[in-house]
Amino acid sequence: MKKLLRRIAVSLGLLIAAFYVAALGYLRLNENAGAFVGADLEAEARLTVTGRGAVPWDTVRVTTEDGIGILLLESRLAEAPEAPWVIYFYGRAGRLADEKGFAMYELFRSVGLSVLAVEYRGYGASEKTQPTEAGIYADARAAWRHLAEVQGVPASRLVLYGYSLGGAVAIQLATEIFPAGLITEGAFASAAAWVHVHYPYLPTAVAGLVMRNRFENLEKARSLSLPWLLFHGRRDSITPFSHAEALARSTAGVRRLVPLEAGHEDAVEVEGDRMKSALKEFIGELFGLDHAS
């Protein structure tokens, strides 16, 4: 009987091990497709405006430090040429000129910010090459260089805003250039922690062993000491609200966590007025603005 039980235990152990090996292999093979779901390497390289496009905007192409051409969208406040700027980074399924993007550009302008937005490599009208964590960080640096060198904007007149995956990009750039402030919406603690939410049988530590795109936001948050505004939906089933709480607890900077009665993708539609009020207050404190409408 003991031998039989031992054999059953060994067999179960082997089955569990085989399951984990298969799951980790699947994660490894499909990691990029899941992390950068909006990238389309076969699509025509052009800017497709799917949003309302109600704000004035121009586009410019820049080259990254690793030689990749990306597209930027500029929407400058003509009536306030000295206005501070925001660099906006969208989520993994976003595009530079989609409905969400233009809603955000309108929101930023309404609180007194000129806007620069980034189309990641492999997305939309940027160069068709596979995006990676390191690659989209390089895209962010290229956008910042353009703003600093061409527009003459110092980091002290800049805030970074990252939505979802874009939160990881904004957090990384914030550790490098020290802007006046950081804003995230629906940001996650790390890629491995996000995977654990959707695949509970894969512990965060185990998933992290095989992932190439790690996006260690929580670890980086500990080194940030700047003002940080965090938006997060309480009904967010993509990235749970607990991720925002963990990020807010970890940063040494002045942080304000704004819970929204929204999910992951509908915050502006559902809580636009509350977001505008919080943004106006945050931007006003950073730059002494009283004129934002």
Secondary structure, DSSP 8 states (H G I E B T S, - for coil): -HHHHHHHHHHHHHHHHHHHHHHHHHHHHHHHHHHTTT--TTS-SS----S---S--EEEEEE-TTS-EEEEEEE--TT-TT--EEEEE--TT--TTSHHHHHHHHHHHHTT-EEEEEE-TTSTTS--S---HHHHHHHHHHHHHHHHHTS---GGGEEEEEETHHHHHHHHHHHHH--SEEEEES--S-HHHHHHHH-TTS-HHHHHHH-S----HHHHHTT--S-EEEEEETT-SSS-HHHHHHHHHH-SS-EEEEEESS-SS-HHHHHHHHHHHHHHHHHHHHH------
